[in-house]
Amino acid sequence: MQLFGSVAVALAIVAVTIALVTAKLGPNAESDDGGGGHGGDRQEQQQDNGGRSGDEER
Amino acid sequence: MEDLVDNITRGNPGSVKAVLASVVLALATYQLILAAIGYRRLPVIDAAPAFLTHRASGDAIVVLFVLVALACVAAFGFEDDYALHGWAGLAAAVVVALKVGVVRSGVGSRALPYLGVTLFALLAVTWLTVTPDFLAGED
């Protein structure tokens, strides 16, 4: 039971982290600034797609 | 390799890297808690299930860490502006290799807590030197 509980906590941590970080990314991000620095790819993608993001294209 | 990473991430290697690196850091934080439980510093649950989860979570972290590191080097390479990020990541890879070696061989197992804390610190530095700025949209 404790094993399942500790594994469930790990899975919950993964799910919450993905939700929090993806909320900061993409076309509906909390911030409209776009990614920058070492991985500044969102700006390029929007320009390549004429303003649409990769997710909208799918 | 760069094209492969670009295809897999659909042109968003930085975003995918940010998500996966954040998962790695979050799980690494949980690893510290599980280790503290296992070594009876935080007796919330029994040591055995804590160490089992610690081992399983650690395996997942290693897989994610290797994927993120390969994608990072392939997509962005080593840049002078991110020297600390690169060196911390490289050091983390060395400590991961050491830790896996110690776990597999059983030799020097008393060093495992120190290796674990060092690895967490290096992962934190690697994450802190890029991801917060990326998520904030800063250069």
N, CA and C atoms of all chains as a GROMACS GRO file, in nm:
protein
  591
    1MET      N    1   0.083  -0.121   0.000
    1MET     CA    2   0.000   0.000   0.000
    1MET      C    3   0.087   0.127   0.000
    2GLN      N    4   0.192   0.124   0.083
    2GLN     CA    5   0.283   0.239   0.088
    2GLN      C    6   0.358   0.255  -0.043
    3LEU      N    7   0.389   0.140  -0.106
    3LEU     CA    8   0.459   0.144  -0.235
    3LEU      C    9   0.371   0.211  -0.340
    4PHE      N   10   0.244   0.169  -0.346
    4PHE     CA   11   0.152   0.229  -0.442
    4PHE      C   12   0.135   0.379  -0.415
    5GLY      N   13   0.129   0.412  -0.288
    5GLY     CA   14   0.114   0.553  -0.250
    5GLY      C   15   0.232   0.637  -0.295
    6SER      N   16   0.353   0.586  -0.272
    6SER     CA   17   0.472   0.663  -0.308
    6SER      C   18   0.487   0.674  -0.460
    7VAL      N   19   0.449   0.566  -0.533
    7VAL     CA   20   0.453   0.572  -0.679
    7VAL      C   21   0.346   0.669  -0.731
    8ALA      N   22   0.229   0.666  -0.668
    8ALA     CA   23   0.122   0.759  -0.708
    8ALA      C   24   0.164   0.904  -0.689
    9VAL      N   25   0.236   0.930  -0.579
    9VAL     CA   26   0.286   1.067  -0.555
    9VAL      C   27   0.382   1.107  -0.667
   10ALA      N   28   0.471   1.014  -0.706
   10ALA     CA   29   0.566   1.043  -0.814
   10ALA      C   30   0.493   1.076  -0.944
   11LEU      N   31   0.390   0.997  -0.976
   11LEU     CA   32   0.313   1.021  -1.099
   11LEU      C   33   0.240   1.156  -1.091
   12ALA      N   34   0.189   1.187  -0.973
   12ALA     CA   35   0.119   1.316  -0.954
   12ALA      C   36   0.217   1.432  -0.972
   13ILE      N   37   0.338   1.415  -0.922
   13ILE     CA   38   0.440   1.520  -0.936
   13ILE      C   39   0.470   1.543  -1.085
   14VAL      N   40   0.484   1.433  -1.160
   14VAL     CA   41   0.511   1.444  -1.303
   14VAL      C   42   0.394   1.516  -1.374
   15ALA      N   43   0.271   1.475  -1.343
   15ALA     CA   44   0.154   1.534  -1.409
   15ALA      C   45   0.142   1.684  -1.378
   16VAL      N   46   0.159   1.719  -1.251
   16VAL     CA   47   0.146   1.859  -1.212
   16VAL      C   48   0.256   1.944  -1.276
   17THR      N   49   0.378   1.890  -1.279
   17THR     CA   50   0.489   1.964  -1.340
   17THR      C   51   0.463   1.989  -1.488
   18ILE      N   52   0.420   1.885  -1.559
   18ILE     CA   53   0.391   1.902  -1.703
   18ILE      C   54   0.281   2.006  -1.722
   19ALA      N   55   0.177   1.999  -1.639
   19ALA     CA   56   0.067   2.094  -1.651
   19ALA      C   57   0.114   2.238  -1.625
   20LEU      N   58   0.195   2.256  -1.521
   20LEU     CA   59   0.242   2.390  -1.486
   20LEU      C   60   0.333   2.449  -1.593
   21VAL      N   61   0.425   2.367  -1.643
   21VAL     CA   62   0.523   2.418  -1.741
   21VAL      C   63   0.456   2.443  -1.876
   22THR      N   64   0.370   2.350  -1.919
   22THR     CA   65   0.304   2.371  -2.049
   22THR      C   66   0.207   2.489  -2.044
   23ALA      N   67   0.158   2.520  -1.924
   23ALA     CA   68   0.072   2.637  -1.911
   23ALA      C   69   0.147   2.766  -1.942
   24LYS      N   70   0.279   2.761  -1.924
   24LYS     CA   71   0.362   2.879  -1.953
   24LYS      C   72   0.407   2.883  -2.098
   25LEU      N   73   0.378   2.777  -2.174
   25LEU     CA   74   0.424   2.768  -2.312
   25LEU      C   75   0.305   2.768  -2.408
   26GLY      N   76   0.333   2.781  -2.535
   26GLY     CA   77   0.230   2.767  -2.636
   26GLY      C   78   0.150   2.893  -2.661
   27PRO      N   79   0.052   2.886  -2.755
   27PRO     CA   80  -0.023   3.005  -2.795
   27PRO      C   81  -0.113   3.061  -2.687
   28ASN      N   82  -0.154   2.975  -2.593
   28ASN     CA   83  -0.240   3.021  -2.484
   28ASN      C   84  -0.164   3.039  -2.354
   29ALA      N   85  -0.035   3.069  -2.368
   29ALA     CA   86   0.049   3.083  -2.250
   29ALA      C   87   0.005   3.200  -2.164
   30GLU      N   88   0.038   3.189  -2.033
   30GLU     CA   89   0.006   3.298  -1.940
   30GLU      C   90   0.081   3.425  -1.980
   31SER      N   91   0.206   3.404  -2.031
   31SER     CA   92   0.286   3.517  -2.076
   31SER      C   93   0.292   3.515  -2.228
   32ASP      N   94   0.280   3.631  -2.292
   32ASP     CA   95   0.281   3.637  -2.438
   32ASP      C   96   0.420   3.668  -2.494
   33ASP      N   97   0.519   3.668  -2.407
   33ASP     CA   98   0.653   3.710  -2.449
   33ASP      C   99   0.720   3.612  -2.544
   34GLY      N  100   0.683   3.485  -2.538
   34GLY     CA  101   0.749   3.385  -2.622
   34GLY      C  102   0.878   3.341  -2.559
   35GLY      N  103   0.926   3.225  -2.603
   35GLY     CA  104   1.048   3.169  -2.545
   35GLY      C  105   1.170   3.243  -2.591
   36GLY      N  106   1.269   3.244  -2.506
   36GLY     CA  107   1.393   3.312  -2.543
   36GLY      C  108   1.511   3.232  -2.497
   37GLY      N  109   1.626   3.291  -2.507
   37GLY     CA  110   1.747   3.229  -2.456
   37GLY      C  111   1.788   3.103  -2.528
   38HIS      N  112   1.834   3.006  -2.449
   38HIS     CA  113   1.893   2.884  -2.503
   38HIS      C  114   1.797   2.806  -2.589
   39GLY      N  115   1.668   2.820  -2.566
   39GLY     CA  116   1.573   2.739  -2.642
   39GLY      C  117   1.464   2.824  -2.705
   40GLY      N  118   1.498   2.942  -2.746
   40GLY     CA  119   1.397   3.032  -2.798
   40GLY      C  120   1.343   2.988  -2.933
   41ASP      N  121   1.252   2.890  -2.931
   41ASP     CA  122   1.205   2.835  -3.057
   41ASP      C  123   1.064   2.878  -3.092
   42ARG      N  124   0.989   2.926  -2.993
   42ARG     CA  125   0.849   2.954  -3.021
   42ARG      C  126   0.834   3.071  -3.118
   43GLN      N  127   0.917   3.173  -3.101
   43GLN     CA  128   0.912   3.290  -3.187
   43GLN      C  129   0.935   3.249  -3.332
   44GLU      N  130   1.038   3.162  -3.353
   44GLU     CA  131   1.071   3.118  -3.488
   44GLU      C  132   0.955   3.041  -3.548
   45GLN      N  133   0.895   2.954  -3.467
   45GLN     CA  134   0.787   2.870  -3.517
   45GLN      C  135   0.669   2.957  -3.560
   46GLN      N  136   0.638   3.060  -3.481
   46GLN     CA  137   0.526   3.145  -3.515
   46GLN      C  138   0.552   3.220  -3.646
   47GLN      N  139   0.678   3.260  -3.666
   47GLN     CA  140   0.710   3.330  -3.790
   47GLN      C  141   0.701   3.234  -3.908
   48ASP      N  142   0.752   3.110  -3.888
   48ASP     CA  143   0.749   3.013  -3.996
   48ASP      C  144   0.607   2.980  -4.039
   49ASN      N  145   0.515   2.980  -3.942
   49ASN     CA  146   0.378   2.940  -3.972
   49ASN      C  147   0.287   3.060  -3.994
   50GLY      N  148   0.345   3.174  -4.016
   50GLY     CA  149   0.264   3.293  -4.037
   50GLY      C  150   0.181   3.329  -3.916
   51GLY      N  151   0.238   3.307  -3.798
   51GLY     CA  152   0.170   3.346  -3.675
   51GLY      C  153   0.101   3.232  -3.606
   52ARG      N  154   0.084   3.117  -3.672
   52ARG     CA  155   0.020   3.004  -3.606
   52ARG      C  156   0.124   2.922  -3.534
   53SER      N  157   0.084   2.857  -3.427
   53SER     CA  158   0.180   2.774  -3.356
   53SER      C  159   0.176   2.633  -3.412
   54GLY      N  160   0.277   2.553  -3.373
   54GLY     CA  161   0.283   2.415  -3.419
   54GLY      C  162   0.163   2.334  -3.374
   55ASP      N  163   0.114   2.361  -3.255
   55ASP     CA  164   0.001   2.285  -3.202
   55ASP      C  165  -0.126   2.312  -3.283
   56GLU      N  166  -0.146   2.435  -3.327
   56GLU     CA  167  -0.266   2.468  -3.402
   56GLU      C  168  -0.267   2.401  -3.539
   57GLU      N  169  -0.144   2.371  -3.586
   57GLU     CA  170  -0.131   2.316  -3.719
   57GLU      C  171  -0.179   2.171  -3.723
   58ARG      N  172  -0.165   2.101  -3.606
   58ARG     CA  173  -0.195   1.958  -3.604
   58ARG      C  174  -0.342   1.926  -3.629
   59MET      N  175   2.140   1.469  -3.666
   59MET     CA  176   2.089   1.461  -3.528
   59MET      C  177   2.002   1.581  -3.496
   60GLU      N  178   2.048   1.699  -3.541
   60GLU     CA  179   1.972   1.821  -3.516
   60GLU      C  180   1.835   1.813  -3.585
   61ASP      N  181   1.833   1.760  -3.707
   61ASP     CA  182   1.707   1.745  -3.781
   61ASP      C  183   1.614   1.646  -3.710
   62LEU      N  184   1.673   1.539  -3.658
   62LEU     CA  185   1.593   1.438  -3.586
   62LEU      C  186   1.525   1.501  -3.464
   63VAL      N  187   1.604   1.575  -3.386
   63VAL     CA  188   1.549   1.641  -3.267
   63VAL      C  189   1.441   1.741  -3.307
   64ASP      N  190   1.467   1.813  -3.416
   64ASP     CA  191   1.370   1.911  -3.464
   64ASP      C  192   1.240   1.844  -3.508
   65ASN      N  193   1.253   1.730  -3.574
   65ASN     CA  194   1.134   1.657  -3.619
   65ASN      C  195   1.055   1.601  -3.501
   66ILE      N  196   1.127   1.538  -3.409
   66ILE     CA  197   1.061   1.477  -3.294
   66ILE      C  198   0.986   1.581  -3.211
   67THR      N  199   1.047   1.697  -3.196
   67THR     CA  200   0.986   1.802  -3.113
   67THR      C  201   0.898   1.897  -3.196
   68ARG      N  202   0.882   1.867  -3.322
   68ARG     CA  203   0.802   1.949  -3.415
   68ARG      C  204   0.846   2.094  -3.413
   69GLY      N  205   0.977   2.112  -3.415
   69GLY     CA  206   1.033   2.247  -3.421
   69GLY      C  207   1.034   2.322  -3.290
   70ASN      N  208   1.010   2.252  -3.180
   70ASN     CA  209   1.009   2.316  -3.048
   70ASN      C  210   1.103   2.247  -2.950
   71PRO      N  211   1.231   2.234  -2.984
   71PRO     CA  212   1.321   2.162  -2.893
   71PRO      C  213   1.334   2.230  -2.757
   72GLY      N  214   1.332   2.364  -2.758
   72GLY     CA  215   1.345   2.437  -2.631
   72GLY      C  216   1.227   2.413  -2.538
   73SER      N  217   1.107   2.412  -2.595
   73SER     CA  218   0.987   2.392  -2.513
   73SER      C  219   0.982   2.250  -2.456
   74VAL      N  220   1.012   2.152  -2.543
   74VAL     CA  221   1.011   2.013  -2.498
   74VAL      C  222   1.117   1.993  -2.391
   75LYS      N  223   1.234   2.054  -2.414
   75LYS     CA  224   1.343   2.044  -2.317
   75LYS      C  225   1.302   2.106  -2.183
   76ALA      N  226   1.234   2.218  -2.188
   76ALA     CA  227   1.191   2.286  -2.065
   76ALA      C  228   1.096   2.198  -1.985
   77VAL      N  229   1.002   2.133  -2.055
   77VAL     CA  230   0.905   2.048  -1.986
   77VAL      C  231   0.976   1.927  -1.924
   78LEU      N  232   1.058   1.859  -2.005
   78LEU     CA  233   1.124   1.737  -1.956
   78LEU      C  234   1.224   1.769  -1.844
   79ALA      N  235   1.298   1.879  -1.860
   79ALA     CA  236   1.396   1.916  -1.756
   79ALA      C  237   1.325   1.952  -1.626
   80SER      N  238   1.207   2.014  -1.638
   80SER     CA  239   1.131   2.047  -1.516
   80SER      C  240   1.080   1.921  -1.448
   81VAL      N  241   1.039   1.822  -1.528
   81VAL     CA  242   0.996   1.693  -1.470
   81VAL      C  243   1.115   1.628  -1.399
   82VAL      N  244   1.232   1.634  -1.461
   82VAL     CA  245   1.352   1.576  -1.399
   82VAL      C  246   1.380   1.643  -1.264
   83LEU      N  247   1.374   1.775  -1.260
   83LEU     CA  248   1.404   1.846  -1.134
   83LEU      C  249   1.298   1.817  -1.028
   84ALA      N  250   1.172   1.810  -1.070
   84ALA     CA  251   1.064   1.781  -0.974
   84ALA      C  252   1.082   1.640  -0.916
   85LEU      N  253   1.112   1.545  -1.004
   85LEU     CA  254   1.134   1.407  -0.955
   85LEU      C  255   1.260   1.399  -0.869
   86ALA      N  256   1.362   1.478  -0.905
   86ALA     CA  257   1.485   1.478  -0.825
   86ALA      C  258   1.458   1.530  -0.684
   87THR      N  259   1.370   1.629  -0.675
   87THR     CA  260   1.332   1.681  -0.542
   87THR      C  261   1.262   1.572  -0.462
   88TYR      N  262   1.172   1.500  -0.530
   88TYR     CA  263   1.103   1.388  -0.464
   88TYR      C  264   1.202   1.280  -0.424
   89GLN      N  265   1.307   1.262  -0.505
   89GLN     CA  266   1.411   1.164  -0.472
   89GLN      C  267   1.477   1.195  -0.337
   90LEU      N  268   1.501   1.324  -0.312
   90LEU     CA  269   1.563   1.363  -0.185
   90LEU      C  270   1.471   1.324  -0.067
   91ILE      N  271   1.342   1.349  -0.087
   91ILE     CA  272   1.245   1.315   0.019
   91ILE      C  273   1.242   1.163   0.041
   92LEU      N  274   1.238   1.088  -0.071
   92LEU     CA  275   1.235   0.942  -0.060
   92LEU      C  276   1.361   0.888   0.007
   93ALA      N  277   1.477   0.948  -0.028
   93ALA     CA  278   1.603   0.904   0.034
   93ALA      C  279   1.602   0.935   0.184
   94ALA      N  280   1.549   1.053   0.218
   94ALA     CA  281   1.540   1.090   0.360
   94ALA      C  282   1.450   0.991   0.435
   95ILE      N  283   1.342   0.948   0.370
   95ILE     CA  284   1.254   0.847   0.431
   95ILE      C  285   1.328   0.714   0.443
   96GLY      N  286   1.399   0.677   0.335
   96GLY     CA  287   1.472   0.550   0.334
   96GLY      C  288   1.579   0.542   0.441
   97TYR      N  289   1.648   0.655   0.465
   97TYR     CA  290   1.754   0.657   0.566
   97TYR      C  291   1.699   0.695   0.704
   98ARG      N  292   1.568   0.691   0.719
   98ARG     CA  293   1.498   0.713   0.846
   98ARG      C  294   1.519   0.853   0.904
   99ARG      N  295   1.546   0.949   0.817
   99ARG     CA  296   1.555   1.089   0.862
   99ARG      C  297   1.416   1.150   0.864
  100LEU      N  298   1.328   1.089   0.786
  100LEU     CA  299   1.191   1.139   0.773
  100LEU      C  300   1.099   1.017   0.774
  101PRO      N  301   1.073   0.960   0.891
  101PRO     CA  302   1.002   0.832   0.899
  101PRO      C  303   0.852   0.843   0.874
  102VAL      N  304   0.816   0.877   0.749
  102VAL     CA  305   0.675   0.890   0.714
  102VAL      C  306   0.617   0.754   0.676
  103ILE      N  307   0.691   0.680   0.593
  103ILE     CA  308   0.652   0.543   0.557
  103ILE      C  309   0.774   0.452   0.579
  104ASP      N  310   0.758   0.322   0.553
  104ASP     CA  311   0.869   0.229   0.571
  104ASP      C  312   0.982   0.257   0.471
  105ALA      N  313   1.101   0.211   0.506
  105ALA     CA  314   1.217   0.237   0.420
  105ALA      C  315   1.211   0.160   0.288
  106ALA      N  316   1.163   0.036   0.293
  106ALA     CA  317   1.166  -0.048   0.172
  106ALA      C  318   1.085   0.009   0.055
  107PRO      N  319   0.956   0.045   0.077
  107PRO     CA  320   0.883   0.104  -0.036
  107PRO      C  321   0.940   0.238  -0.081
  108ALA      N  322   0.996   0.313   0.014
  108ALA     CA  323   1.057   0.442  -0.023
  108ALA      C  324   1.176   0.420  -0.115
  109PHE      N  325   1.261   0.321  -0.081
  109PHE     CA  326   1.378   0.294  -0.164
  109PHE      C  327   1.340   0.233  -0.299
  110LEU      N  328   1.233   0.150  -0.299
  110LEU     CA  329   1.188   0.093  -0.427
  110LEU      C  330   1.141   0.204  -0.521
  111THR      N  331   1.062   0.296  -0.466
  111THR     CA  332   1.014   0.409  -0.549
  111THR      C  333   1.131   0.498  -0.588
  112HIS      N  334   1.226   0.516  -0.496
  112HIS     CA  335   1.346   0.597  -0.523
  112HIS      C  336   1.421   0.538  -0.642
  113ARG      N  337   1.433   0.407  -0.644
  113ARG     CA  338   1.505   0.338  -0.752
  113ARG      C  339   1.429   0.352  -0.884
  114ALA      N  340   1.297   0.331  -0.882
  114ALA     CA  341   1.216   0.340  -1.004
  114ALA      C  342   1.215   0.483  -1.058
  115SER      N  343   1.197   0.578  -0.968
  115SER     CA  344   1.196   0.718  -1.008
  115SER      C  345   1.334   0.759  -1.061
  116GLY      N  346   1.438   0.707  -0.997
  116GLY     CA  347   1.574   0.736  -1.042
  116GLY      C  348   1.599   0.684  -1.184
  117ASP      N  349   1.548   0.564  -1.212
  117ASP     CA  350   1.562   0.509  -1.347
  117ASP      C  351   1.495   0.601  -1.450
  118ALA      N  352   1.376   0.648  -1.414
  118ALA     CA  353   1.303   0.738  -1.505
  118ALA      C  354   1.381   0.868  -1.525
  119ILE      N  355   1.440   0.919  -1.416
  119ILE     CA  356   1.518   1.043  -1.425
  119ILE      C  357   1.637   1.025  -1.519
  120VAL      N  358   1.706   0.912  -1.507
  120VAL     CA  359   1.823   0.888  -1.592
  120VAL      C  360   1.783   0.887  -1.740
  121VAL      N  361   1.672   0.819  -1.772
  121VAL     CA  362   1.627   0.814  -1.912
  121VAL      C  363   1.594   0.955  -1.961
  122LEU      N  364   1.517   1.030  -1.882
  122LEU     CA  365   1.480   1.166  -1.922
  122LEU      C  366   1.602   1.256  -1.934
  123PHE      N  367   1.694   1.242  -1.838
  123PHE     CA  368   1.815   1.325  -1.836
  123PHE      C  369   1.899   1.302  -1.963
  124VAL      N  370   1.915   1.175  -2.000
  124VAL     CA  371   1.994   1.144  -2.120
  124VAL      C  372   1.924   1.200  -2.244
  125LEU      N  373   1.793   1.185  -2.253
  125LEU     CA  374   1.718   1.238  -2.368
  125LEU      C  375   1.731   1.391  -2.377
  126VAL      N  376   1.715   1.457  -2.264
  126VAL     CA  377   1.724   1.603  -2.262
  126VAL      C  378   1.866   1.648  -2.298
  127ALA      N  379   1.965   1.581  -2.242
  127ALA     CA  380   2.104   1.618  -2.269
  127ALA      C  381   2.138   1.602  -2.417
  128LEU      N  382   2.097   1.490  -2.476
  128LEU     CA  383   2.124   1.467  -2.618
  128LEU      C  384   2.052   1.571  -2.704
  129ALA      N  385   1.926   1.597  -2.672
  129ALA     CA  386   1.850   1.696  -2.748
  129ALA      C  387   1.913   1.835  -2.735
  130CYS      N  388   1.960   1.866  -2.615
  130CYS     CA  389   2.019   1.998  -2.590
  130CYS      C  390   2.147   2.016  -2.671
  131VAL      N  391   2.234   1.917  -2.666
  131VAL     CA  392   2.360   1.926  -2.739
  131VAL      C  393   2.334   1.927  -2.890
  132ALA      N  394   2.240   1.844  -2.935
  132ALA     CA  395   2.211   1.834  -3.079
  132ALA      C  396   2.148   1.964  -3.131
  133ALA      N  397   2.055   2.020  -3.056
  133ALA     CA  398   1.981   2.136  -3.105
  133ALA      C  399   2.055   2.268  -3.082
  134PHE      N  400   2.127   2.278  -2.971
  134PHE     CA  401   2.187   2.406  -2.936
  134PHE      C  402   2.339   2.403  -2.926
  135GLY      N  403   2.397   2.285  -2.907
  135GLY     CA  404   2.542   2.274  -2.895
  135GLY      C  405   2.593   2.339  -2.767
  136PHE      N  406   2.723   2.364  -2.762
  136PHE     CA  407   2.781   2.432  -2.645
  136PHE      C  408   2.799   2.579  -2.680
  137GLU      N  409   2.729   2.664  -2.606
  137GLU     CA  410   2.738   2.808  -2.631
  137GLU      C  411   2.807   2.875  -2.513
  138ASP      N  412   2.892   2.976  -2.546
  138ASP     CA  413   2.965   3.045  -2.440
  138ASP      C  414   2.873   3.114  -2.341
  139ASP      N  415   2.759   3.163  -2.391
  139ASP     CA  416   2.664   3.233  -2.303
  139ASP      C  417   2.606   3.141  -2.196
  140TYR      N  418   2.610   3.011  -2.224
  140TYR     CA  419   2.550   2.914  -2.132
  140TYR      C  420   2.655   2.814  -2.084
  141ALA      N  421   2.775   2.866  -2.056
  141ALA     CA  422   2.886   2.780  -2.014
  141ALA      C  423   2.853   2.708  -1.883
  142LEU      N  424   2.798   2.783  -1.787
  142LEU     CA  425   2.765   2.721  -1.657
  142LEU      C  426   2.662   2.610  -1.676
  143HIS      N  427   2.564   2.636  -1.762
  143HIS     CA  428   2.461   2.536  -1.792
  143HIS      C  429   2.526   2.409  -1.849
  144GLY      N  430   2.615   2.430  -1.945
  144GLY     CA  431   2.682   2.316  -2.009
  144GLY      C  432   2.770   2.237  -1.913
  145TRP      N  433   2.850   2.310  -1.834
  145TRP     CA  434   2.940   2.242  -1.741
  145TRP      C  435   2.863   2.170  -1.630
  146ALA      N  436   2.756   2.233  -1.582
  146ALA     CA  437   2.676   2.169  -1.477
  146ALA      C  438   2.609   2.043  -1.532
  147GLY      N  439   2.561   2.051  -1.655
  147GLY     CA  440   2.499   1.933  -1.718
  147GLY      C  441   2.599   1.822  -1.738
  148LEU      N  442   2.719   1.860  -1.782
  148LEU     CA  443   2.824   1.760  -1.803
  148LEU      C  444   2.863   1.694  -1.670
  149ALA      N  445   2.879   1.778  -1.566
  149ALA     CA  446   2.913   1.725  -1.434
  149ALA      C  447   2.801   1.633  -1.382
  150ALA      N  448   2.676   1.672  -1.408
  150ALA     CA  449   2.563   1.588  -1.366
  150ALA      C  450   2.569   1.452  -1.436
  151ALA      N  451   2.605   1.453  -1.564
  151ALA     CA  452   2.616   1.326  -1.638
  151ALA      C  453   2.724   1.236  -1.576
  152VAL      N  454   2.837   1.298  -1.535
  152VAL     CA  455   2.945   1.222  -1.473
  152VAL      C  456   2.898   1.163  -1.339
  153VAL      N  457   2.829   1.244  -1.260
  153VAL     CA  458   2.781   1.196  -1.129
  153VAL      C  459   2.675   1.087  -1.147
  154VAL      N  460   2.589   1.101  -1.249
  154VAL     CA  461   2.490   0.996  -1.279
  154VAL      C  462   2.562   0.865  -1.309
  155ALA      N  463   2.664   0.873  -1.394
  155ALA     CA  464   2.741   0.753  -1.430
  155ALA      C  465   2.805   0.690  -1.307
  156LEU      N  466   2.863   0.776  -1.220
  156LEU     CA  467   2.925   0.728  -1.096
  156LEU      C  468   2.821   0.660  -1.007
  157LYS      N  469   2.706   0.726  -0.993
  157LYS     CA  470   2.600   0.675  -0.904
  157LYS      C  471   2.549   0.539  -0.954
  158VAL      N  472   2.526   0.531  -1.086
  158VAL     CA  473   2.479   0.404  -1.142
  158VAL      C  474   2.585   0.296  -1.120
  159GLY      N  475   2.712   0.332  -1.138
  159GLY     CA  476   2.821   0.237  -1.116
  159GLY      C  477   2.826   0.187  -0.972
  160VAL      N  478   2.810   0.280  -0.879
  160VAL     CA  479   2.812   0.243  -0.736
  160VAL      C  480   2.693   0.153  -0.703
  161VAL      N  481   2.574   0.190  -0.755
  161VAL     CA  482   2.454   0.110  -0.726
  161VAL      C  483   2.469  -0.031  -0.784
  162ARG      N  484   2.520  -0.040  -0.907
  162ARG     CA  485   2.533  -0.170  -0.973
  162ARG      C  486   2.638  -0.258  -0.907
  163SER      N  487   2.752  -0.196  -0.871
  163SER     CA  488   2.863  -0.275  -0.817
  163SER      C  489   2.852  -0.297  -0.666
  164GLY      N  490   2.788  -0.202  -0.598
  164GLY     CA  491   2.779  -0.211  -0.452
  164GLY      C  492   2.903  -0.161  -0.382
  165VAL      N  493   3.004  -0.123  -0.460
  165VAL     CA  494   3.128  -0.071  -0.402
  165VAL      C  495   3.112   0.078  -0.374
  166GLY      N  496   3.145   0.118  -0.252
  166GLY     CA  497   3.136   0.260  -0.215
  166GLY      C  498   2.994   0.308  -0.194
  167SER      N  499   2.908   0.217  -0.151
  167SER     CA  500   2.766   0.254  -0.135
  167SER      C  501   2.744   0.359  -0.025
  168ARG      N  502   2.843   0.375   0.063
  168ARG     CA  503   2.828   0.478   0.167
  168ARG      C  504   2.833   0.619   0.108
  169ALA      N  505   2.886   0.627  -0.015
  169ALA     CA  506   2.894   0.758  -0.080
  169ALA      C  507   2.765   0.796  -0.151
  170LEU      N  508   2.671   0.703  -0.160
  170LEU     CA  509   2.549   0.727  -0.237
  170LEU      C  510   2.472   0.853  -0.192
  171PRO      N  511   2.454   0.876  -0.061
  171PRO     CA  512   2.381   0.999  -0.022
  171PRO      C  513   2.451   1.126  -0.070
  172TYR      N  514   2.584   1.127  -0.063
  172TYR     CA  515   2.659   1.246  -0.107
  172TYR      C  516   2.649   1.263  -0.258
  173LEU      N  517   2.659   1.150  -0.330
  173LEU     CA  518   2.643   1.156  -0.475
  173LEU      C  519   2.503   1.205  -0.512
  174GLY      N  520   2.405   1.158  -0.439
  174GLY     CA  521   2.267   1.198  -0.466
  174GLY      C  522   2.245   1.347  -0.446
  175VAL      N  523   2.296   1.399  -0.335
  175VAL     CA  524   2.280   1.542  -0.307
  175VAL      C  525   2.357   1.625  -0.411
  176THR      N  526   2.478   1.578  -0.445
  176THR     CA  527   2.557   1.648  -0.548
  176THR      C  528   2.483   1.649  -0.681
  177LEU      N  529   2.426   1.534  -0.717
  177LEU     CA  530   2.352   1.524  -0.843
  177LEU      C  531   2.233   1.618  -0.843
  178PHE      N  532   2.162   1.623  -0.731
  178PHE     CA  533   2.046   1.714  -0.723
  178PHE      C  534   2.091   1.858  -0.743
  179ALA      N  535   2.202   1.896  -0.676
  179ALA     CA  536   2.251   2.034  -0.687
  179ALA      C  537   2.288   2.067  -0.832
  180LEU      N  538   2.355   1.973  -0.898
  180LEU     CA  539   2.396   1.996  -1.037
  180LEU      C  540   2.275   2.005  -1.130
  181LEU      N  541   2.175   1.920  -1.107
  181LEU     CA  542   2.053   1.926  -1.188
  181LEU      C  543   1.981   2.059  -1.166
  182ALA      N  544   1.982   2.105  -1.041
  182ALA     CA  545   1.917   2.232  -1.009
  182ALA      C  546   1.988   2.347  -1.080
  183VAL      N  547   2.122   2.346  -1.076
  183VAL     CA  548   2.199   2.452  -1.144
  183VAL      C  549   2.173   2.447  -1.295
  184THR      N  550   2.172   2.326  -1.351
  184THR     CA  551   2.147   2.311  -1.495
  184THR      C  552   2.010   2.367  -1.532
  185TRP      N  553   1.911   2.338  -1.451
  185TRP     CA  554   1.774   2.387  -1.478
  185TRP      C  555   1.766   2.538  -1.457
  186LEU      N  556   1.823   2.586  -1.346
  186LEU     CA  557   1.811   2.727  -1.311
  186LEU      C  558   1.881   2.821  -1.409
  187THR      N  559   1.985   2.770  -1.478
  187THR     CA  560   2.061   2.857  -1.566
  187THR      C  561   1.995   2.876  -1.704
  188VAL      N  562   1.885   2.808  -1.730
  188VAL     CA  563   1.818   2.824  -1.860
  188VAL      C  564   1.666   2.833  -1.849
  189THR      N  565   1.605   2.737  -1.781
  189THR     CA  566   1.460   2.720  -1.790
  189THR      C  567   1.378   2.839  -1.737
  190PRO      N  568   1.411   2.898  -1.623
  190PRO     CA  569   1.330   3.011  -1.576
  190PRO      C  570   1.326   3.126  -1.677
  191ASP      N  571   1.442   3.158  -1.735
  191ASP     CA  572   1.446   3.264  -1.836
  191ASP      C  573   1.366   3.226  -1.959
  192PHE      N  574   1.376   3.099  -1.998
  192PHE     CA  575   1.301   3.052  -2.115
  192PHE      C  576   1.151   3.063  -2.091
  193LEU      N  577   1.108   3.020  -1.973
  193LEU     CA  578   0.965   3.025  -1.942
  193LEU      C  579   0.916   3.169  -1.928
  194ALA      N  580   1.008   3.257  -1.886
  194ALA     CA  581   0.969   3.398  -1.873
  194ALA      C  582   0.977   3.470  -2.007
  195GLY      N  583   1.031   3.400  -2.109
  195GLY     CA  584   1.041   3.460  -2.242
  195GLY      C  585   1.154   3.559  -2.255
  196GLU      N  586   1.251   3.549  -2.162
  196GLU     CA  587   1.365   3.641  -2.167
  196GLU      C  588   1.479   3.580  -2.244
  197ASP      N  589   1.570   3.663  -2.289
  197ASP     CA  590   1.686   3.614  -2.364
  197ASP      C  591   1.803   3.589  -2.271
   0.00000   0.00000   0.00000
